Amino acid sequence: MDQPTVGILHPGSMGAAVAACAATNAAAALWCGTGRSTASVERAARFGLTPVATLAELLDRSDIVISLCPPAAAEDLARDVAGYRFAGVYVEANAINPERTQRIAALLDGGATVVDGGVVGSPPVGGKTPTLYLSGPAPGTERVEALFAGTAVRTAVLGTKVGKASALKLSYAAFQKTSRVLAALAVGMAREHGVDQELIKVASRRTDSYLSEPQYVAKTAARAWRWGPELEEAADTLAAAGLPPEMLRAAASTLARWNNAKDDSELTLNNALDRLAQP
């Protein structure tokens, strides 16, 4: 198969770097500068992307289009693409929920082949190697795999159902990004009382991620009746320090769903998750 032409919508820090990797196996990597910022223009030039004048031109010349934009703009952008009757492979790689991804697939139905994508990791620069998870029709995912073969962007196909890649991306982001916010709150609370360095020392003794230990969920459920009130106390301490307490109050509210699992040492992971899903 001839090398495809790729279009990127739009070259932010992730999109530009991903497009540059795609260019390794593409005839060209295009982007449309109309209405974009000076920073976008400079970024696209730095990554060697080829500018075109209009979205219509980009779509007309591209065999594969990758959408990597702010999540709020994903559907409007797809609607614009659908208006031009794009008939290539459309990679919906934004951090959006599976239902929105499926709506976008419906928007483009009858023309484009929609591949659901989710990037996990940092932009592929400086030795970073993110993974682009894919799901959707096999002909589409196979073309995207070929596009990134041998580049710093790894690919992994999760199946043929649109929405699975988005679900994985958001599941990971829910933990990874929220944990960063929780770290900021914890350090902020500790600093207010002059014990931030001690907190960091305590935390440094454990470097594993709870996300890699799902069996701990059942233990959390069994202790929720104690941990919830503890987090309410922590939320009060945050508020007294002028820091936002809402995240800890929400966590306490979540733990309250497990109150009837008090000290249940026989609780399984699946049972704990089932209880969590029941208001």
C-alpha positions in Angstrom: 0.0 0.0 0.0 1.3 3.5 -0.8 2.2 5.8 2.0 -0.9 7.6 3.3 -1.2 11.3 3.8 -2.1 12.2 7.4 -3.9 15.3 8.7 -3.7 16.4 12.4 -6.5 18.3 14.1 -4.9 20.2 15.8 -1.2 20.3 16.7 -1.1 21.0 20.4 1.9 19.6 22.4 0.6 16.0 22.1 -0.9 16.3 18.6 2.2 17.8 17.0 4.5 15.2 18.4 2.2 12.4 17.5 1.8 13.7 13.9 5.6 14.0 13.6 5.8 10.3 14.5 3.1 9.5 11.9 5.1 11.4 9.3 7.8 8.7 9.5 5.5 6.3 7.6 3.4 8.9 5.7 3.8 10.8 2.5 3.0 14.0 4.4 1.6 15.2 7.7 -0.7 18.1 7.2 -2.3 20.7 9.5 -4.6 23.7 8.9 -3.3 27.0 10.4 -6.5 29.0 9.9 -7.5 30.6 13.1 -4.8 28.9 15.1 -2.4 30.7 17.5 1.1 31.8 16.9 2.3 29.1 19.3 0.5 26.5 17.2 2.2 27.8 14.0 5.6 27.7 15.7 5.0 24.2 17.1 3.8 22.8 13.8 6.9 24.2 12.0 9.2 22.8 14.7 7.8 19.3 14.2 8.0 19.5 10.4 4.2 19.5 9.7 3.0 20.8 6.3 0.5 23.7 6.5 -2.6 23.9 4.3 -4.9 26.8 3.9 -8.3 25.2 4.8 -9.9 22.3 6.6 -11.4 21.3 3.2 -8.0 21.0 1.7 -6.7 19.0 4.6 -9.6 16.6 4.4 -9.4 16.3 0.6 -5.7 15.4 0.7 -5.7 13.2 3.8 -6.2 9.4 3.9 -6.1 9.4 7.7 -7.1 12.2 10.0 -6.2 12.2 13.7 -8.3 14.4 16.0 -6.3 15.5 19.1 -7.9 18.6 20.5 -9.4 19.9 23.8 -12.2 17.5 24.8 -14.9 20.1 24.7 -14.3 20.7 21.0 -14.2 17.1 19.8 -17.8 16.8 18.7 -18.0 20.1 16.9 -14.8 19.3 15.1 -16.1 15.9 14.0 -19.3 17.6 12.9 -17.2 20.0 10.7 -15.4 17.0 9.2 -18.6 15.2 8.5 -19.9 18.2 6.7 -17.1 17.8 4.1 -18.0 14.1 3.7 -14.6 12.9 4.6 -14.3 9.2 3.6 -10.9 8.2 5.0 -9.9 6.9 8.5 -10.9 9.2 11.3 -9.0 8.6 14.5 -11.0 10.1 17.4 -8.1 10.3 19.9 -9.4 12.8 22.3 -9.9 12.3 26.1 -13.7 11.9 25.9 -16.1 9.4 27.3 -17.2 6.3 25.3 -20.7 7.7 24.7 -19.3 10.8 23.0 -17.0 8.7 20.9 -19.9 6.6 19.7 -21.9 9.8 18.9 -18.9 11.0 16.8 -18.8 7.6 15.0 -22.5 8.0 14.2 -21.9 11.6 12.9 -19.3 10.2 10.4 -21.2 7.0 9.6 -21.6 6.2 5.9 -18.4 8.0 5.0 -15.3 7.7 7.2 -14.0 4.7 9.1 -13.9 5.8 12.7 -11.2 4.4 15.0 -11.5 5.1 18.7 -8.1 6.1 20.1 -6.7 7.0 23.5 -3.2 8.1 24.2 -1.7 7.1 27.5 1.6 8.7 28.4 3.5 11.8 27.7 4.1 13.3 24.2 6.6 11.2 22.2 9.6 13.5 22.6 12.8 13.2 24.5 12.7 9.4 24.7 9.1 9.2 25.8 7.0 6.4 24.3 3.3 6.8 24.8 0.8 4.1 23.8 -2.0 4.8 21.4 -4.8 2.4 22.3 -7.2 1.6 19.5 -10.6 0.1 19.0 -12.9 -0.1 16.0 -13.2 -1.7 12.6 -10.1 -3.9 11.9 -9.3 -2.3 8.5 -9.0 1.1 10.3 -7.0 0.0 13.3 -4.7 -1.9 11.0 -3.9 1.2 9.0 -3.2 3.2 12.2 -1.0 0.5 13.5 1.0 0.5 10.2 1.2 4.3 10.4 3.0 4.3 13.7 5.1 1.1 13.2 8.7 1.7 14.3 8.0 5.1 15.9 8.0 6.3 19.5 4.2 5.9 19.5 3.3 2.4 20.4 -0.1 1.0 19.5 -2.3 -1.6 21.1 -5.7 -2.8 19.7 -8.4 -3.5 22.2 -11.0 -4.9 19.8 -13.5 -3.8 17.2 -15.9 -1.9 19.5 -15.7 1.8 19.3 -15.6 3.2 22.8 -13.2 0.7 24.5 -10.1 2.8 23.9 -11.8 5.9 25.3 -12.9 4.0 28.3 -9.4 2.8 29.0 -8.0 6.3 28.6 -10.5 7.8 31.0 -10.2 5.0 33.5 -6.5 5.6 33.7 -6.8 9.4 33.7 -9.4 9.3 36.5 -6.8 7.8 38.8 -3.6 9.3 37.5 -4.8 12.9 37.3 -6.9 12.9 40.4 -4.0 11.5 42.4 -1.9 14.5 41.3 -4.5 16.8 42.7 -4.8 14.8 45.9 -1.0 15.1 46.3 -1.2 18.9 45.9 -3.9 19.0 48.6 -1.9 16.7 51.0 1.3 18.7 50.6 -0.6 22.0 50.9 -2.3 20.8 54.2 1.1 19.6 55.5 2.8 22.9 54.6 0.2 24.9 56.5 1.3 23.1 59.6 5.0 23.0 58.9 5.2 19.2 58.3 5.4 19.0 54.5 9.0 17.6 54.4 8.1 15.0 56.9 5.0 14.1 54.8 7.3 13.6 51.8 9.6 11.3 53.8 6.7 9.2 54.9 5.4 8.9 51.3 8.8 8.0 49.9 8.8 4.8 51.8 6.0 3.5 49.5 6.4 3.9 45.7 3.9 1.4 44.4 0.7 2.6 42.8 -2.6 1.5 44.3 -3.9 1.2 40.8 -1.7 -1.8 40.2 -3.1 -3.4 43.4 -6.8 -3.8 42.7 -7.1 -6.4 45.5 -6.7 -3.4 47.9 -10.2 -2.2 46.9 -11.9 -4.8 49.0 -9.7 -3.8 52.0 -10.7 -0.2 51.4 -14.4 -1.1 51.4 -14.1 -2.9 54.7 -12.5 0.1 56.3 -14.7 2.7 54.6 -16.8 3.3 57.8 -13.6 4.6 59.5 -11.9 6.2 56.5 -14.9 8.4 55.5 -15.1 10.3 58.7 -11.3 10.6 58.7 -11.5 12.3 55.3 -14.2 14.6 56.5 -11.8 15.7 59.2 -9.1 16.2 56.6 -11.5 18.2 54.5 -12.2 20.5 57.5 -8.4 20.9 57.9 -8.1 21.9 54.2 -10.9 24.4 54.5 -9.2 26.0 57.5 -6.0 26.3 55.5 -7.9 28.1 52.7 -7.5 25.0 50.4 -10.5 23.5 48.5 -12.1 20.6 50.5 -14.6 19.4 47.9 -12.5 16.5 46.6 -12.0 14.9 50.0 -15.7 15.4 50.8 -16.5 13.7 47.6 -14.2 10.8 48.5 -15.9 10.5 51.9 -19.3 10.4 50.2 -18.0 7.6 47.9 -16.7 5.7 50.9 -20.1 5.9 52.5 -21.5 3.5 49.9 -19.4 0.9 51.6 -20.6 1.5 55.2 -22.5 -1.8 55.2 -19.2 -3.6 54.5 -17.8 -2.8 57.9 -14.8 -4.9 58.8 -15.9 -7.6 56.3 -12.6 -9.6 55.8 -14.3 -12.0 53.3 -15.2 -9.2 50.9 -14.0 -9.8 47.3 -13.0 -7.3 44.7 -16.0 -7.9 42.5 -18.4 -7.7 45.5 -16.9 -4.5 46.6 -17.2 -3.0 43.1 -20.8 -4.2 42.9 -21.6 -2.4 46.2 -19.9 0.7 45.0 -22.2 0.9 42.0 -25.3 0.8 44.3 -26.5 4.2 45.6 
